[in-house]
Amino acid sequence: MHFGARAFRGLALRERGWSENGSVNWTQELIYRCSAWVMPAIVACAVLHLVCFFWLTVWARRDLRRLAGDLDAFTRDLKHRSLFERGADLSEQIDAFLADIRDVLDDAARRSDRQALRNRMQILDEERRYLHSHAFDTCYNVARTMIEAYPLVGTMGAILAIGSALQLSPDDQRNTVSTIVRFFGEAIWSTGAGLLAAVLLMFVNSVVETRFRRLSEHRTHVREMVARVKRELSVAASETP
């Protein structure tokens, strides 16, 4: 009984990184603590990742609304322009406004509309919100790329848990085996948490990716349209006697 109690005490100390004489095995203690915190860290980071995607969605919708509002004001004086009901899709509004502007630029006979566009060109020049895309694109690229880190972190947690199990000394055969099994269980849960978080975030990214890509395309199209308006209407104004 005395020998069994002593063996169990030694096993408990070694699990915590202590030897029986009271000294600390700092390497084993560090591995033990890291392996124990991997799964909670994965869960916490996944929650923050979801919050980040929600924030990017709000950001993208705000920028789409601003682009649609600027183009609406830009085309307000056109005789033939697209009209939408309240609550219409913002991407469809932007596409329609860009189409209205292209129609005016392609038709040299619509002189009054071309003059209206030239007069309202300062609306886009003053705001230049169509150029503010670097910060959003960077944040979304980081959020999308870091999804791949969750399986890697889960695998790292599994390696740490297995390493903690392998560092145990087999003084007591039964208790050591049960402890190793527990560490292997932690390794499996850590790997599973990393994979589950990656799958969940990949699904969320697949839902919002289309909207974010459309926002980048809209900014590109607006920049090209602004450059064309400036170029063609400036030339037309210089040629007018």
N, C-alpha and C positions, 0 to 999 in steps of 0.2 A: 504493500500500500504506500509505504514511504517512497519507494523507488518510482511508482507510477505517478504520484503527485509531483515529484521532482521533475520527471520527464515532461509532464504536462506544463509545468511552470516554465521549463526551458523552451518548449515549443511556443508558448504564448509570447515569451520575451523575444524569440527570434522573429516571430511574425511582426513585431513592432520595431525591429531593427536593433534590439538590445541583446547583448550576450549575458550569460548567467553571472558574470562577475561585475555587471553594472556598466560596462563600456557600451558605447553606441556604435553600431555599424551604419555610418551615415549614408553610404551608397544604398544599402538595402532599405533604409528608412525613406530615402528620397524616392526610390522606385515604387515602394509601397504606397506612399502618399499620392504620387502622380497617377498610378494606375487606379486609385480609388476616386480621383477627381475627373477622370477623362469623360465618363458618361454624363455626369452633371454639367460639365463644360460644354459637351456637344449639345445637350438639350437647351442650355441657356443661349448659346450662339445661334442655334436654329430659330429660337423665338425672336432674337434680335434681327436675324436675317429676314424673317417674315415681316417684322415691323419696317425694315428697310424697303422691302418690296412694296408695302402699302404706301410708304412715304413717297417712293418714286412714282407710283400710280397717281397720287394726288398731284405731284409736281408735273407729270406729263399732261394731265387733264387741265391744269392751270395754264400751261404753255399753249396747248391746243386752243383753249378759249381765247387767249390773248391774240394768237395768230388769226383766228377766225374774226375777232373783233377788229383788228387792224385792216384786214382785207375787206371787211364789210364797209368800214369807213372809207377805204381807198376807192371802192367801186360805187359809192353812194350816188354820185352824180351821173352815172351812166344811164342812158335811155333804156337800154335793154340789159337787165341784170337779173341774177337768180334771186328768188325770194324763198325763205324757209319759215316753217312754223316754229314756234317756241319748243325747245327740246330736241330739235333735229340733230342728227349726228354731226359732230364737229369736223370729222375728217371729210365727210361729204360736203359740208359747207366750204371748206378750204379748197377742195378740188373744183367745186363749181365756180368759186370766185376766181381762181386761177384760169379756168376755162374762159370766163367772161373777159378777163384781161387779154388773153391770147387772141380772142376773137377781134378785139379792138385793134391790137397791134397788127394782125394779119390783114385787116381791111383798111386800106389807106383812105377810103372814101368817108370813113366815120371821123371826120375832122373834129367835130364838137366833143366826141367822147375821148379822142386822143388828147385834146386840150384839157379836158377835165382830169384825165389821168396825170398829165404833166403838172397841173396845178396842185393836185393832192399828193404828189410825190414826196413832199416834205413830211407827210404823216409817217411814212415808213422811215425816212431819214432821221427824224427826230427821235423816234423810239429805238429803232434798230434791235428790237427784241428777237427778230428772226435770226440774229447772229449769236444769241446767247445759248449755245448748245454744248460747249466744251465741258462744263461742270456736270451736266446731266449725263452726257455720254460716258464720262469717266466713272461716275458713281454706278451707273448701270453695268458697265464693263467689269468693275470690281465685284459687284454683287453676283453677277453671272459666273465669273471665273471662280470665285471662292466656294461655289457649290461643290466643286471637285475636291475640295479639301476635306470634307466630312468623312468619306470612306478612308482616306489616308490617316486622319486622326483616330478613327475607330480602330484601324489596324495597329497604329502605334500604341493605343491603350491595351490591345490584346497582347502585344509584344511585352509591354511593361508588366502586365499581370502574369504572363508565363514566366518572365524573368524573376519576378518575386517568388513564384512557386518553386522554381529551380534552385533558388538560393537557400531553401530550407534544408537543414541537416536532418537526416532520417534517424533521430534518436528513438522516436516512438513510431513504429511502422504504421499503426492504425491511424493515429492522429495526423501524421504527416500526409498520408494518402488523402484523408478527408480534406485537409487544408489545401492540398494541390488541386483537388477537384473543385473546391470553392474558387480558387484563383482562376482556373480554367473557365468556370461559369461566368466570372466577371469579364474574362476576355471575350466570351461569346456575346454577352450583353453589350459590351463596348463596341464590338464590330457591328452588331445588329443596329445599335442606335445610330452609328455613322451612316450605314446604308439607308436606314429608314429616313433620316434627315435629308440625305441627298435626293432620294426619290421624291419626297414631299416638295422640296424646293425646286426640283426639276419640273414637277407638275405646275407649280405656281409660276415659274419662269415661262413655261410654254403658254400659259394663259395671257400673261402681260407682254410677252415678247412682240406680238403683232402690233399692239398699240404703240409700244416704244419705237419699233422700227418705222411705223407710219409717221411718227413725230419727226424722226430724223429725215425721212424722205420729204416731208412737208417743208422742213427748214431748207433743205437743198433746193427744192422747187421754187420756194419763195426767193431765195438768194439769186437763182438764175433768172427769175422773172424780173426782179428789181434791176439786175444788171442789163437785161434786155430793154426794159422800159427807159432807163437812163440813156442807153446807147441810141435807140431808134428815135425816141422823142427829141433828144438833144440834136440829132442830125436833122430831123424834120424841122425843128425850130430854126436852125441856122440856115436852112435852105429857103425858108419862107421870107419873101421880100418885105 
